[in-house]
Amino acid sequence: MDTVDVAIVGAGPTGLALACELRLAGIDCVVLERRVEEPNLTRAFAVHARTLELLDARGLADELVQRGIKVERVAPVPGASLELTELPTRYPMVLIVAQSRTELMLEARARQLGAEIVRGAEVVGLVQDADGVRLSIDDADGRRTVRASYVVGADGAHSAVRRLIGVDFVGRQYATHIMLADVRLERPPAETLFGASTQEGLVLFVPFGDGWFRAISWDRSREEVPLDEPITVEELRDSFRRIAGDDFGMGEPRWSTRFLSERRQAARYRVGRVFLAGDAAHVHSPVGGQGMNTGIQDAMNLGWKLAAALRGRAGPDLLDSYQAERHPVGATVLRMTDGAYQLVMSRSKVGAAARRLAIRVLLRVPPAYRRLAGLLSGIGLRYDRPAGTHPWTGRRMPDRETTDGRRVYEAMRGGSFVLVDATGAANADDWSDRVVTVRVPHRSGTPAVILVRPDGYVAWAGDRPDPAELRAALGRWCGPVAASAR
């Protein structure tokens, strides 16, 4: 029987990002993937600002940006747009890059850090007790057993792990089939990210930068077509002509598929020593491109917490905070993507017109504009803060220049906590094995001292902190001091 600290089921972006986090913390892990080979074509293509910030915190964002296409403006409805260049971030954009490319980057980093990735390994059984989890695995050599302290199901919408722990996947299926195809165009649209909608449906073109475009069509006239029926180029051309007024000289697809989009969320993200993340925990309409981003952010939230628990540095409530923090975020994303789907796919002309007018009016109101931009980009998402804590607690840490010429997010690249100090007096020396201290210039409206979690959110902040208060926060979040520091 193989024994490991953490077994991750699923080698998509979520599972690979989690493997990177665990190995960065020195945690032994294995990734078990049912697929024998990596797919070279995948559905997701949008990487939002907050995900890029988190990848930047691990030194990966700039590599991905170089390989993608930047979109700096999005239009939720005709006549209204969000200027992403106004976002307060180093990455004010939506980056268009094939999911397969993101996966390859994450897999390369996971392997570099020492993660074991096993393909052709299907999980068929799961039993847990107070000390760990036993997985039954079918692979090329037959059946074997893996024993892990913790298991994370990142194995997609049809998650075997979710089924084996008996968690309901609550929600519904959308009626309209989605057609996806990769095509070349004789007359590409002028817009980088082209979309058009009518009462008949919605069509989109997403460029991959190599002459190929992802064609996406929600076409009501094709709702009854069986999912296993092959898509023809004439079917796609007809959809685009009726909905967009042009087929843009679409050529034969190199790849195509039909699927039914769903709006579902796992009732629980944790059962004992088993956790759910990514599409195993939540699936939503692809409108808004949130799925992969939410999954990677799940992984960043969970990874450091599992590492802390395995090293004896976590209180009993730290692992519970994964559910408390990420389940509400998943629900928020589901509401946002469902609202966007209803906006573009409404069967009522009056209802659709009313919604579009409401969006145009809202986007003229600065607080509403900032709220929508923050939700779409992810930089506006935050975790609930306990009563009596500093208002910055639970919010995203903005990047800042340090006095030694670095940035705060560069200081996070080892996966440690970061103590951001504008006083010159904050002391975390007793936790120097897990806390990096950086000095920053004082800035009005910003706490004097901020303890930043490894996932880039504020654990604790103080405007006039005393040493005892800071030590209490360090002990609560970072665990007991090292024996040599006592």
Beta strands, then each sheet from edge to edge (+ up, - down):
strand 1: 2-9
strand 2: 29-33
strand 3: 46-47
strand 4: 69-71
strand 5: 73-77
strand 6: 80-83
strand 7: 94-96
strand 8: 116-119
strand 9: 122-128
strand 10: 133-139
strand 11: 142-153
strand 12: 169-183
strand 13: 194-198
strand 14: 201-207
strand 15: 213-219
strand 16: 255-266
strand 17: 270-271
strand 18: 274-276
strand 19: 282-283
strand 20: 417-421
strand 21: 435-439
strand 22: 449-452
strand 23: 458-462
sheet 1: 8+ 2+ 1+ 11+ 10- 9+
sheet 2: 8+ 2+ 1+ 11+ 18+ 17-
sheet 3: 3+ 7- 4+
sheet 4: 5+ 6-
sheet 5: 13+ 14- 15+ 12- 16+ 19-
sheet 6: 21+ 20+ 22- 23+
end
